[in-house]
Amino acid sequence: MRRYWLLFAQTVTIALGIYAVVAALRPGWPGGDPLERAPTRVGIGTPGRSIPVLQAPGTALPTPGSYREAAGRAMPAVVNILTSKAMRDAHLLLKDPFFRRFFGDKLPPQEQMASLGSGVIVSPDGYILTNFHVVEGADEIEVGLADGRKAEASVVGTDPETDLAVIRIKEKNLPVIVLGEPDQARVGDVVLAIGNPFGVGQTVTLGIISALGRNNLHINHFENFIQTDAAINFGNSGGALVDSRGNLLGINSAIYSQTGGSVGIGFAIPVSTAKAVLDAIVKHGQVVRGWIGIESQDITPELAGSFGLGRERGAMIAGVVRGGPADRAGMRPGDILVSVKGKKVTNTNDMMNLIADLPPGEKAPMTVMRKNRETTLAVTVGRRPRQQP
């Protein structure tokens, strides 16, 4: 009896060992590794044999924290801009063919200077918003679309005071970006910057809105920047700053940097300003702004205390152009501009924007404080002289 029991035990042990070996070699069998059960097989390796691998389903699943839908909506409408201009400052001898043939390669080339930038298609008619400094002085402008098409562009109009320009291409079936609502944007909102940095091709960077209403940066004459930490580099100028739904919030314009590279402080012109410039250029060929002929400075608590001013905020008139609209209306240096057409003036930037929005020829009421007494003057608004770049 004992001999039969030993024989039975040995038979069972051998059978279990064989089963374990087979289960390890064929994971699809019962008892195999559950992580490798029913794999997708790819024909790689020894002919006639497939290597078992794990492969995700073919249907893309939503990715938490991804902004690919927003990027996908905006990217087709963002274009690359290549501009070129001749070197006009070269000496006349350098343009002489005989002189150049004699000295050969020792002379600098007469090649055209080229620069890269970005732009945003805002109309199916081919209108593109970009920065003025991207197309300034360009002899030729070439636009590269996201779908690979290239087209020559012409300048419709420019506005150096906001660093904006409108160019146009004659192409059909153009993707158009959706304009967002910068007035509803808040600090901390997620934004994407889309452009062509360093000419490497269309690139998307992610960040947040760091600040709103940035001014006194001495970048443009009229400033109301959206500040972001989304990476903006050389070549991003004129590109799009979009919200998490892919709607245009601003035109990327400038960075703060001591090295020339992004340090996380970039500035975009709000689309509300860009839309106003676009409409004016398309309608009139240029931007027409109001002007009354004054110079001003912000009132500070120190200034208010020193001069005994009746308020600590506002814009004090520092100078008046003789014979200008303000002078004819009776405005004097030392007056404090309190309001323009009923809208309060809190600083010089407010004053400039409010006056610039007035149509030339309109008689606008403006309240000033003089010797701590308020008085209202009727000022006939003039046309702001066009500023040179």
C-alpha positions in Angstrom: 0.0 0.0 0.0 2.8 2.4 0.9 4.4 1.8 -2.5 1.2 2.7 -4.4 0.9 5.9 -2.4 4.5 7.0 -3.2 3.9 6.3 -6.9 0.7 8.4 -6.8 2.4 11.3 -5.1 5.3 11.3 -7.7 2.8 11.2 -10.6 0.8 14.2 -9.2 4.0 16.2 -8.7 5.3 15.6 -12.2 1.8 16.5 -13.6 1.8 19.8 -11.7 5.2 20.7 -12.9 4.3 20.1 -16.5 1.2 22.2 -16.1 3.2 25.1 -14.5 5.7 25.1 -17.4 2.9 25.1 -20.1 1.0 27.9 -18.3 4.1 30.1 -18.2 4.8 29.6 -21.9 1.1 30.0 -22.9 -0.2 32.9 -20.8 -3.6 32.7 -22.5 -4.3 29.4 -20.7 -6.1 29.3 -17.4 -3.7 30.2 -14.6 -1.4 32.3 -16.8 -0.4 35.9 -16.0 -3.7 37.9 -15.9 -1.9 41.0 -17.2 -0.9 39.3 -20.4 -4.1 37.4 -21.0 -5.6 37.8 -24.5 -3.0 40.2 -25.9 -3.0 41.9 -29.2 -0.4 40.2 -31.4 1.9 42.0 -33.7 3.8 40.1 -36.4 7.4 41.0 -35.3 10.3 38.7 -34.8 10.7 35.1 -36.0 8.7 34.3 -39.2 5.5 32.4 -38.4 5.5 33.6 -34.7 3.9 36.7 -33.2 5.2 38.4 -30.1 2.5 39.0 -27.5 2.3 42.7 -26.5 -0.2 44.9 -24.7 -1.8 47.6 -26.9 -4.4 50.3 -26.0 -7.7 50.3 -27.8 -7.8 52.3 -31.1 -10.5 54.7 -29.9 -8.9 57.8 -28.3 -10.2 58.5 -24.8 -10.5 61.9 -23.1 -7.3 62.8 -21.4 -7.7 64.6 -18.1 -5.9 68.0 -18.0 -5.4 68.1 -21.8 -6.0 71.2 -23.9 -5.7 69.5 -27.2 -9.2 70.4 -28.3 -8.5 74.1 -27.6 -5.2 73.9 -29.5 -6.8 72.0 -32.3 -9.4 74.7 -32.8 -6.9 77.6 -32.8 -3.8 76.2 -34.5 -5.2 76.1 -38.1 -5.8 79.9 -37.9 -2.3 80.8 -36.7 0.1 81.4 -39.6 3.9 81.9 -40.0 5.0 85.2 -41.5 8.3 85.6 -43.3 9.3 89.1 -44.3 12.3 90.4 -46.2 13.7 93.8 -47.0 16.7 95.0 -48.9 19.8 96.4 -47.1 19.2 100.1 -47.9 22.2 101.4 -45.8 24.9 99.7 -47.9 27.5 101.9 -49.5 27.0 102.7 -53.2 30.3 100.9 -54.1 28.9 97.7 -52.7 26.1 97.8 -55.2 28.5 98.2 -58.2 28.8 94.9 -60.1 32.4 95.5 -61.3 33.5 96.4 -57.8 31.9 93.3 -56.3 33.4 91.1 -59.1 36.9 92.5 -58.4 36.8 91.8 -54.6 34.6 88.7 -54.8 33.8 87.0 -51.5 35.6 89.6 -49.4 32.6 91.9 -49.6 29.4 91.5 -47.5 26.5 90.0 -49.5 23.7 92.2 -50.7 21.1 89.6 -49.5 17.8 90.8 -48.2 17.4 90.8 -44.5 14.7 88.3 -43.4 12.7 88.0 -40.2 10.2 85.6 -38.8 6.9 86.2 -37.0 3.4 84.9 -36.6 -0.1 86.1 -37.4 -3.8 85.2 -36.8 -6.4 84.8 -39.5 -9.5 86.7 -38.2 -11.6 86.8 -41.4 -12.5 84.4 -44.2 -11.7 87.3 -46.5 -8.0 86.7 -45.7 -7.4 89.5 -43.1 -4.6 88.6 -40.7 -3.7 90.4 -37.5 0.0 90.6 -36.5 2.4 93.0 -34.9 3.6 96.1 -36.6 7.2 95.3 -35.8 6.9 92.0 -37.7 6.1 93.7 -41.0 7.7 97.1 -40.5 9.6 98.2 -43.6 9.1 94.8 -45.3 9.4 94.7 -49.1 7.9 91.2 -49.4 5.7 89.3 -47.0 5.1 85.5 -47.3 2.5 83.8 -45.2 2.7 80.1 -44.4 -0.6 78.4 -43.5 -0.9 75.5 -41.1 -2.0 73.2 -43.9 1.2 73.8 -45.8 0.0 76.5 -48.3 2.0 79.6 -48.9 0.8 82.9 -50.1 2.0 86.4 -50.7 0.5 89.1 -48.5 0.0 92.8 -48.7 -0.2 95.4 -45.9 -3.7 96.8 -45.5 -2.7 99.2 -42.7 -0.6 99.6 -39.6 -0.9 101.2 -36.2 2.5 101.8 -34.6 1.0 103.2 -31.4 -0.4 99.8 -30.5 2.1 97.8 -32.4 -0.6 96.2 -34.6 -0.8 95.6 -38.3 -3.4 94.1 -40.7 -2.2 92.2 -43.7 -4.2 90.2 -46.3 -3.8 87.1 -48.4 -5.9 86.0 -51.4 -6.7 82.4 -50.6 -9.9 80.4 -50.3 -11.2 78.0 -47.6 -9.3 79.8 -44.8 -9.6 78.7 -41.2 -10.7 81.6 -39.0 -10.1 81.9 -35.2 -13.0 82.7 -32.9 -12.6 85.9 -30.9 -12.9 85.6 -27.1 -13.9 87.9 -24.3 -10.8 89.4 -22.7 -13.0 91.5 -20.4 -14.2 88.2 -18.8 -10.6 86.9 -18.3 -9.2 86.7 -14.8 -5.8 86.2 -13.3 -5.2 82.5 -13.0 -7.1 81.5 -16.2 -5.3 78.9 -18.3 -4.0 80.2 -21.7 -2.1 78.8 -24.7 0.4 80.8 -26.7 0.6 79.7 -30.4 3.2 80.9 -32.8 6.4 80.1 -34.7 9.3 80.6 -32.2 12.8 80.7 -33.7 11.3 79.4 -37.0 11.1 75.8 -35.8 7.5 75.5 -36.8 4.1 76.0 -35.2 4.4 75.5 -31.4 2.0 75.6 -28.5 3.0 76.6 -25.0 0.9 76.6 -21.8 0.6 79.0 -19.0 -1.8 81.2 -17.0 -2.8 84.8 -17.0 -0.4 86.5 -14.6 -1.9 90.0 -14.7 -4.3 92.2 -16.6 -4.2 95.8 -17.6 -0.5 96.2 -17.6 0.7 99.6 -18.7 3.5 102.1 -18.2 5.9 99.5 -19.7 7.0 102.0 -22.4 6.6 99.4 -25.1 3.7 101.0 -27.0 2.0 104.4 -26.7 -1.3 102.8 -25.8 -0.9 99.9 -23.4 -3.3 97.6 -21.8 -1.5 94.3 -21.8 -2.4 90.8 -20.7 0.6 89.4 -18.9 1.2 85.6 -19.1 3.8 83.1 -18.1 3.2 81.0 -21.2 6.6 80.8 -23.0 6.9 83.5 -25.7 10.1 83.7 -27.7 11.5 85.3 -30.9 9.1 84.5 -33.7 6.0 84.3 -31.5 5.3 88.0 -32.1 1.9 88.4 -33.8 0.8 84.9 -32.7 -2.3 84.0 -30.7 -3.0 83.9 -27.0 -6.1 81.7 -26.6 -8.2 80.6 -23.7 -8.9 77.0 -22.7 -11.6 76.8 -25.3 -9.4 77.9 -28.2 -10.9 81.5 -28.4 -8.5 84.4 -29.2 -7.8 86.6 -26.1 -4.8 88.5 -27.4 -2.0 89.0 -29.9 1.4 88.1 -28.4 3.6 91.2 -28.6 6.5 91.4 -26.3 8.5 89.7 -23.5 10.5 91.0 -20.5 13.9 89.4 -20.7 17.5 90.2 -20.0 18.8 87.4 -22.2 16.4 87.5 -25.2 14.8 84.2 -24.2 11.5 83.6 -22.3 11.7 84.1 -18.6 8.0 83.7 -18.0 6.9 87.3 -18.4 5.2 87.9 -21.7 2.7 90.5 -22.9 -0.3 90.2 -25.3 -2.5 93.0 -26.7 -6.1 92.3 -25.8 -8.3 91.2 -28.7 -10.7 94.1 -27.9 -8.0 96.5 -28.8 -7.0 94.5 -31.8 -10.6 94.3 -33.1 -11.0 98.1 -32.8 -7.7 98.6 -34.8 -8.8 96.0 -37.4 -12.2 97.6 -38.0 -10.6 101.1 -38.3 -7.9 99.9 -40.7 -10.3 98.0 -42.9 -12.8 100.8 -42.9 -10.5 103.9 -43.1 -7.1 102.5 -44.0 -5.7 103.8 -40.7 -6.7 104.3 -37.1 -8.2 107.7 -36.3 -8.0 108.9 -32.7 -9.1 111.9 -30.8 -6.7 114.5 -29.5 -7.0 117.7 -27.4 -3.3 118.7 -27.2 -2.3 118.2 -23.6 0.5 116.6 -21.6 -0.2 115.1 -18.2 1.2 113.2 -15.3 -0.2 110.9 -12.7 -1.2 112.3 -9.4 0.5 110.5 -6.5 -0.1 111.0 -2.7 3.3 112.7 -2.5 2.4 115.1 -5.3 -1.1 115.8 -3.8 0.5 116.6 -0.4 3.1 118.9 -1.9 0.7 121.0 -4.0 -2.3 120.7 -1.7 -4.4 119.0 -4.3 -7.9 118.0 -3.5 -7.5 114.4 -4.7 -4.8 111.7 -4.7 -5.8 110.0 -8.0 -6.2 111.4 -11.5 -4.2 113.1 -14.2 -2.8 116.5 -13.7 -2.3 118.7 -16.8 1.4 119.4 -17.1 1.3 121.3 -20.4 -1.2 122.6 -23.0 -0.4 122.9 -26.8 -0.9 126.6 -27.7 -3.9 126.9 -30.0 -4.9 123.3 -29.5 -8.4 122.1 -28.6 -7.8 122.1 -24.9 -6.2 125.6 -25.0 -9.2 127.0 -27.0 -11.6 125.4 -24.4 -9.8 127.1 -21.5 -7.8 124.2 -20.0 -4.7 125.3 -18.2 -1.5 123.7 -16.8 -2.1 122.6 -13.2 -5.7 121.6 -13.8 -6.7 118.1 -12.8 -8.7 116.2 -15.4 -11.5 114.5 -13.4 -13.7 113.0 -16.2 -14.2 112.7 -19.9 -17.8 112.6 -21.1 -18.8 111.4 -17.6 -16.2 108.7 -17.4 -13.9 109.0 -14.5 -10.2 109.5 -15.0 -8.0 107.7 -12.5 -4.6 108.0 -14.2 -2.8 109.2 -17.3 -3.4 105.9 -19.1 -7.2 106.2 -18.6 -7.1 109.8 -19.8 -5.3 108.9 -23.0 -7.6 106.0 -23.9 -10.7 108.0 -23.2 -9.6 110.9 -25.3 -8.4 108.6 -28.1 -11.8 107.0 -28.3 -13.5 110.3 -29.0 -14.3 111.0 -32.7 -12.6 114.1 -34.1 -15.0 117.0 -34.5 -17.1 116.0 -31.5 -17.7 118.6 -28.7 -17.1 116.6 -25.5 -17.7 117.7 -21.9 -14.6 117.4 -19.7 -14.6 118.1 -16.0 -11.4 119.6 -14.5 -10.6 120.6 -10.9 -8.9 124.0 -10.5 -8.1 125.3 -7.1 -10.2 122.5 -5.6 -13.2 123.6 -7.5 -14.7 121.5 -10.4 -15.7 123.1 -13.7 -16.9 121.5 -16.9 -15.3 122.6 -20.2 -16.7 121.8 -23.7 -13.7 120.7 -25.8 -14.0 120.3 -29.6 -11.9 117.1 -30.2 -9.2 117.2 -32.8 -7.5 114.5 -34.8 -4.5 112.9 -33.3 -1.4 113.4 -35.4 -0.1 110.1 -36.9 2.9 109.0 -34.9 6.1 108.0 -36.7 7.4 104.5 -35.8 
